[in-house]
């Protein structure tokens, strides 16, 4: 069985359907997006958030930016949204054009080096209009989420033509960097793909230092999607920063 990059992103859509009515995570972003005229979604993936915004009546400018060609092929099923291939630092092509920049689904954690963070945050700040907002979330390092990414936990993806198994395994933890693999296999254990990812787990102090250096002011910091405070057990650091 061939398992292509296009299969992988279609599977992602099946597993993580965007639904602002049912999911507090998605609703958080939907409310921000629908309240402004122009949005840049960085790390947009297959474009689910912007697709839903347009379907729900957003009439302004919507732009999705992502480095993955397969994800953008799927995103481009809607042609009334701008889709650009590139990483976060590619936002330097825009100057004061957006009311809101988003990085959903922990995409911010894919910025793993200081240099990449600084270049990306400078570009995002420059793309915003004065007073524009940057909304994103990262996993709270105090909750040590990677300790639950256990290879013995196998997720079954079945229905709508899918019958697959998927699991994660942490390969290394070095400082605030966590590298893990994601394996996708058939029910009989035949491995179809193994993808490796490194994520950066920044604590609040380090995160805010990077934001301040780029010219942002933290407007809101919450520990969950209902507006709760950040504690050591909070799984997320939900941030809205203003340019």
C-alpha positions, -999 to +999 in steps of 0.1 A: +000+000+000+014+034-010+010+062+015+017+095-001+021+130+012-014+137-001-027+107+019-010+120+050-026+154+049-060+139+041-056+117+071-048+148+092-080+164+081-099+133+091-083+131+126-084+168+134-115+183+118-120+220+124-152+226+143-157+258+161-191+248+173-179+217+191-143+225+201-132+253+224-098+254+207-113+261+173-139+285+187-112+306+202-096+313+168-129+315+150-141+343+172-109+363+166-109+357+128-145+366+123-141+399+142-115+414+118-112+422+081-078+407+073-061+375+086-028+358+080-028+322+092+008+310+096+013+273+095-022+271+079-018+234+070-047+222+049-065+255+055-094+242+076-096+273+098-098+297+068-121+274+049-146+275+077-143+313+081-151+318+045-179+293+046-194+312+076-195+345+058-161+361+062-158+386+033-124+401+040-089+391+031-078+356+042-042+344+036-027+310+045+010+305+047+026+271+051+059+254+040+043+221+031+033+217-006+010+188+000-010+206+027-014+236+004-026+214-025-054+204-002-060+239+010-063+252-025-096+234-029-109+269-020-098+294-045-113+325-027-084+325-002-048+334-009-024+305-003+014+311-001+041+284+003+067+293+029+077+294+065+068+321+091+097+343+082+082+346+047+056+369+062+083+396+056+067+400+022+038+419+038+040+453+055+012+465+078-015+446+059-032+424+085-054+429+115-047+395+129-020+368+125-026+333+139-005+303+145-029+275+156-024+238+164+009+245+183+026+255+150+047+281+169+066+252+185+081+243+151+103+275+154+131+257+171+162+280+170+166+315+184+175+328+149+143+313+134+122+327+162+136+362+159+133+363+121+097+349+122+085+372+150+100+402+133+083+392+100+049+387+117+051+420+136+059+437+103+029+421+086+005+435+112-011+469+112-002+490+142-023+476+171-029+443+152-029+411+172-009+379+170-028+349+185-011+315+191-007+287+215+022+265+227+023+235+250+032+245+286+066+229+294+056+226+331+030+200+321+057+178+304+033+166+277+060+146+259+060+121+288+025+109+277+037+104+241+041+067+247+047+042+219+024+017+237-006+041+230-018+032+195-045+054+180-069+036+156-082+057+127-112+039+111-141+049+090-145+070+058-122+047+040-095+047+066-082+017+086-049+027+101-029+027+133-007+056+145+016+061+174+043+085+187+076+079+203+099+104+219+135+101+206+152+128+226+147+156+251+175+182+250+170+214+269+137+228+256+137+207+224+117+175+221+122+152+191+096+125+184+085+102+156+050+095+143+045+061+128+015+053+106+008+016+099-018-009+087-037-030+112-013-059+106+017-037+116+030-029+081+046+005+085+035+031+059+054+061+071+076+074+099+079+112+103+102+129+127+095+163+143+113+186+167+093+210+189+105+237+212+088+241+246+094+277+258+084+287+293+065+320+298+096+341+306+116+330+276+085+332+253+077+368+265+114+378+260+112+369+223+078+386+219+091+418+236+122+419+215+101+417+183+079+446+195+049+427+208+030+434+241+012+404+256-024+413+259-038+380+272-022+348+285-044+319+294-039+283+305-069+269+287-094+276+260-120+289+285-099+318+298-085+301+329-052+311+345-018+295+337-008+269+363+019+242+363-008+217+352-021+238+323-014+220+291-013+252+270+000+287+270-026+306+250-013+340+240-027+371+223-001+397+217-005+432+202+018+449+178 
